[in-house]
């Protein structure tokens, strides 16, 4: 199972959480497996949240229900807050962002950098094309050309703490550009992502400090 887990490199936190819950449900020593997973992906707060739920003797179905509820509430809360037509920029691949965009009832033009290394932006781009959204895949080095025309930037997060959020490398650049051009910069993330403090432990992820974030949208 751990070898399969290591290969989950392009999926977002919510997808990985669903995968974990499905794959550990019939395992007796869930805590040991989860400790190994936390060691491999320390930036993903949702794995630590699952571990905490297991320690509290919550069953898998109950954990899934809590996960789904906070996910759905977050989407609804963000859509209610950003309830207007807009040009938007994001980064990387995220189930939360995908559902936010594809179920939004307003007209959105969505700009997505390729998000290298890894190219996760290409995945989100293809997924949104399936829903006939007005979406554009752009080169990572051209974000400054497109962001100036955006109404807001919105990204996901793997962890949220008192000192900022952790997300895919490139997120901080978007935040800095947003601040420079006076564009609102939002983070959308459910309650499973919150912790006391975040730290960079993987070169593929970076901290976006709170002073660059307009608001965190959660539910």
Buried (B, 14 or more C-beta within 10 A) or exposed (E): EEEEBEEBEBBBBBBBBBBBBEEBEEEEEBEEBBBEBBEBBBBBBBBBBBBEBBEEEBEBEEBBEBBEEBBBBBBEBBBEEBEEEBBBBBBBBBBBBBBBBBEBEEEBBBBBBBBBEBBBBBBBBEBBEEEEBEBEBBEBEEBEEBBEEBBBBBBBBBBBBEEBBBBBBBBBBBBBBBBEEEBBBBBBBBBBBBBEEBEEEBEBBBBBEBEBBBBBBBB
